[in-house]
Amino acid sequence: MPRTAPLILLVVLAACTSERQSNPVRDAFAQALPAHSTEGTAVVLRFPAAQQRRATATLYRLPALEEVAWRFEAGSGSHERAVGFSGDEDMVFTLTADSALLALDLASGRSRVVDTSVALATVGPTGATFTVHYDGSVATVRQRSATPWEDGFPQLPIAAWGAARDRLGGIVVDDSGTTLMLLADGQPPVTQRLPPGDVSVSRWGDVAAVAADSGIYLFDPTGATPSRFVGLSVIPRRLGFSPSGHRIYVVGAWGTLVSVDRFGAAAVDSLELAGAARSMRVDPAGRLLLVEPELGGEIWIVDLLEWELAATVTGEWDTELPTVAADGTVLLRHDDEVLTLSPETFEPKGSAEDAAGDHWLPFAWDPRRPALEFAREGAPEEEEASEIIYVQVSSTSNRDWAASLADNLLRAGMRASVLDPRTPDEPFRVVLGPFPTRDEAEATGRTTGLPFWIFTVDTTTVDTAAVDTTSIF
């Protein structure tokens, strides 16, 4: 019997085999559960919905949603979607409301726009980041800059994903039907017509599955092998691949969950759910399957190892949540909170306030700077500082020269700005900061390799509103 968690989550765990009594593969998994990512600490980053100038994003450590004291620049515009995390560059990417791709450097906590007129963006399985513009043109993002491709899509695709070997896949729909395309910079695209139906693509982009009336079609995006058809006893409606790509999970029109062996091209197990599915998401570690029922309001969670319905909870489903983090923690949105659930008991482990339009991105990160120090709970409010502290690296009477230097420093990952003169005889000051303490300002100044001195603005004698800080952000 499924157990009901005291929260709003339904977990459906699906097994990978059909023979229950004697199956060496299943027995091996039972002896050693699939390991979640150990390449870093499981964290989740929240980008606030309504952005103000120099707004900050908040980082939490899982599973208890402990807030990290370090603050991250979130940019000055509102965010439409969290794109993903590139571990090679320690970068988190988001799409803003004005169609810009924003890169957040986790090491420095600074953000900058790396591409504009972006309609779609994705981080591939190798960490490569791709952007697709409204005209279908494509670029690869490396070292916080976008490199355009020679060729792109003939029009804006309805979906795009990164694949192995720095290739980009996409689905283009026009009057003649649906086309699967695989692009590689400097090479002609590979195109294949798809039948109508739900489409799912494996994590590495090496196979695409399409739901049909009596089974599923399997397509090789490279076109190297012909398509295959797997007949099923259910009418497929929703599809999802296991992380390794060897299993395809299919929910039929009347709620039957089927596990399909991709290489054997046959169904290997089935499980009856309480109804049809509107959406589904596979745990990146391959242990849990999250299902949104057609009627909504609940989330089902299936254990793919035990092949049973594990829990049902009340929750909200959107493009980002619910999801499963690197340590197996389940994150879901409920009313005005984001909750974390244990992957074993589905009991609550933590919660954080959520606002409409907030975006949450879980990932595994091995931080060297900043250290994951937690914000103090119940700490007394600090008194307002009596001075604003900057690191000044240059002063000049030439406004354009000052702006150019600040822009170069910004491109190097520093939080640079120009302070306009307060009196006619003062220069334009190129500064870094502001900083909360002199010690932190001096430590930053020593890392620049430039001559510097500490410049302060006394807030008790100067109207800080009149101090014009022209930020390069």
Secondary structure as the mmCIF struct_conf table of DSSP 4:
data_model
#
loop_
_struct_conf.conf_type_id
_struct_conf.id
_struct_conf.beg_label_comp_id
_struct_conf.beg_label_asym_id
_struct_conf.beg_label_seq_id
_struct_conf.end_label_comp_id
_struct_conf.end_label_asym_id
_struct_conf.end_label_seq_id
HELX_LH_PP_P HELX_LH_PP_P1 PRO A 2 ALA A 5
BEND BEND1 PRO A 6 LEU A 7
STRN STRN1 ILE A 8 LEU A 13
BEND BEND2 CYS A 16 CYS A 16
BEND BEND3 SER A 18 SER A 18
BEND BEND4 ARG A 20 SER A 22
HELX_RH_AL_P HELX_RH_AL_P1 PRO A 24 GLN A 31
BEND BEND5 ALA A 32 ALA A 32
HELX_LH_PP_P HELX_LH_PP_P2 LEU A 33 SER A 37
BEND BEND6 GLU A 39 GLY A 40
STRN STRN2 THR A 41 PHE A 47
BEND BEND7 ALA A 49 ALA A 50
TURN_TY1_P TURN_TY1_P1 ARG A 53 ARG A 54
STRN STRN3 THR A 56 ARG A 61
TURN_TY1_P TURN_TY1_P2 LEU A 62 LEU A 65
STRN STRN4 GLU A 66 GLU A 67
STRN STRN5 VAL A 68 VAL A 68
BEND BEND8 ALA A 69 ALA A 69
STRN STRN6 PHE A 72 GLU A 73
BEND BEND9 SER A 76 GLY A 77
STRN STRN7 HIS A 79 SER A 86
TURN_TY1_P TURN_TY1_P3 GLY A 87 ASP A 90
STRN STRN8 MET A 91 THR A 96
TURN_TY1_P TURN_TY1_P4 ALA A 97 ASP A 98
BEND BEND10 SER A 99 SER A 99
STRN STRN9 LEU A 101 ASP A 105
TURN_TY1_P TURN_TY1_P5 LEU A 106 GLY A 109
STRN STRN10 ARG A 110 ASP A 115
BEND BEND11 THR A 116 SER A 117
STRN STRN11 VAL A 118 VAL A 123
TURN_TY1_P TURN_TY1_P6 PRO A 125 THR A 126
BEND BEND12 GLY A 127 GLY A 127
STRN STRN12 THR A 129 HIS A 133
TURN_TY1_P TURN_TY1_P7 TYR A 134 ASP A 135
BEND BEND13 GLY A 136 GLY A 136
STRN STRN13 VAL A 138 ARG A 142
TURN_TY1_P TURN_TY1_P8 GLN A 143 ARG A 144
STRN STRN14 SER A 145 PRO A 148
BEND BEND14 GLU A 150 GLU A 150
BEND BEND15 PRO A 154 GLN A 155
BEND BEND16 ILE A 158 ILE A 158
STRN STRN15 ALA A 159 ALA A 163
HELX_RH_3T_P HELX_RH_3T_P1 ALA A 164 ASP A 166
STRN STRN16 ARG A 167 ASP A 174
TURN_TY1_P TURN_TY1_P9 ASP A 175 SER A 176
STRN STRN17 GLY A 177 ALA A 184
TURN_TY1_P TURN_TY1_P10 ASP A 185 GLY A 186
STRN STRN18 GLN A 187 LEU A 194
BEND BEND17 PRO A 196 GLY A 197
STRN STRN19 VAL A 199 VAL A 201
TURN_TY1_P TURN_TY1_P11 ARG A 203 TRP A 204
BEND BEND18 GLY A 205 ASP A 206
STRN STRN20 ALA A 208 ALA A 211
BEND BEND19 ASP A 213 SER A 214
STRN STRN21 GLY A 215 PHE A 219
TURN_TY1_P TURN_TY1_P12 PRO A 221 THR A 222
BEND BEND20 GLY A 223 THR A 225
STRN STRN22 ARG A 228 GLY A 231
BEND BEND21 SER A 233 VAL A 234
STRN STRN23 PRO A 236 PHE A 241
TURN_TY1_P TURN_TY1_P13 PRO A 243 SER A 244
BEND BEND22 GLY A 245 HIS A 246
STRN STRN24 ARG A 247 GLY A 252
TURN_TY1_P TURN_TY1_P14 ALA A 253 TRP A 254
BEND BEND23 GLY A 255 GLY A 255
STRN STRN25 THR A 256 ASP A 261
TURN_TY1_P TURN_TY1_P15 ARG A 262 ALA A 265
STRN STRN26 ALA A 266 GLU A 272
BEND BEND24 ALA A 274 GLY A 275
STRN STRN27 ALA A 277 VAL A 282
TURN_TY1_P TURN_TY1_P16 PRO A 284 ALA A 285
BEND BEND25 GLY A 286 ARG A 287
STRN STRN28 LEU A 288 PRO A 293
TURN_TY1_P TURN_TY1_P17 GLU A 294 LEU A 295
BEND BEND26 GLY A 297 GLY A 297
STRN STRN29 GLU A 298 ASP A 303
TURN_TY1_P TURN_TY1_P18 LEU A 304 TRP A 307
STRN STRN30 GLU A 308 THR A 314
STRN STRN31 GLU A 316 GLU A 316
BEND BEND27 THR A 319 GLU A 320
BEND BEND28 PRO A 322 PRO A 322
STRN STRN32 THR A 323 VAL A 324
TURN_TY1_P TURN_TY1_P19 ALA A 326 ASP A 327
BEND BEND29 GLY A 328 GLY A 328
STRN STRN33 VAL A 330 HIS A 334
TURN_TY1_P TURN_TY1_P20 ASP A 335 ASP A 336
STRN STRN34 GLU A 337 LEU A 341
TURN_TY1_P TURN_TY1_P21 PRO A 343 THR A 345
STRN STRN35 PRO A 348 GLU A 353
TURN_TY1_P TURN_TY1_P22 ALA A 356 GLY A 357
STRN STRN36 HIS A 359 TRP A 365
BEND BEND30 ARG A 368 PRO A 370
HELX_LH_PP_P HELX_LH_PP_P3 GLU A 373 GLU A 373
STRN STRN37 PHE A 374 PHE A 374
HELX_LH_PP_P HELX_LH_PP_P4 ALA A 375 ARG A 376
TURN_TY1_P TURN_TY1_P23 GLU A 377 GLY A 378
HELX_LH_PP_P HELX_LH_PP_P5 ALA A 379 ALA A 385
BEND BEND31 SER A 386 SER A 386
STRN STRN38 GLU A 387 THR A 396
BEND BEND32 SER A 397 SER A 397
HELX_RH_AL_P HELX_RH_AL_P2 ARG A 399 ARG A 411
TURN_TY1_P TURN_TY1_P24 ALA A 412 GLY A 413
STRN STRN39 ALA A 416 LEU A 419
HELX_LH_PP_P HELX_LH_PP_P6 ASP A 420 PRO A 421
BEND BEND33 ARG A 422 THR A 423
TURN_TY1_P TURN_TY1_P25 PRO A 424 ASP A 425
HELX_LH_PP_P HELX_LH_PP_P7 GLU A 426 PRO A 427
STRN STRN40 PHE A 428 PHE A 435
BEND BEND34 PRO A 436 THR A 437
HELX_RH_AL_P HELX_RH_AL_P3 ARG A 438 THR A 448
TURN_TY1_P TURN_TY1_P26 GLY A 449 GLY A 449
BEND BEND35 LEU A 450 LEU A 450
STRN STRN41 TRP A 453 ASP A 458
TURN_TY1_P TURN_TY1_P27 THR A 459 THR A 461
BEND BEND36 VAL A 462 VAL A 462
HELX_RH_3T_P HELX_RH_3T_P2 THR A 464 ALA A 466
BEND BEND37 VAL A 467 VAL A 467
STRN STRN42 THR A 469 SER A 471
#
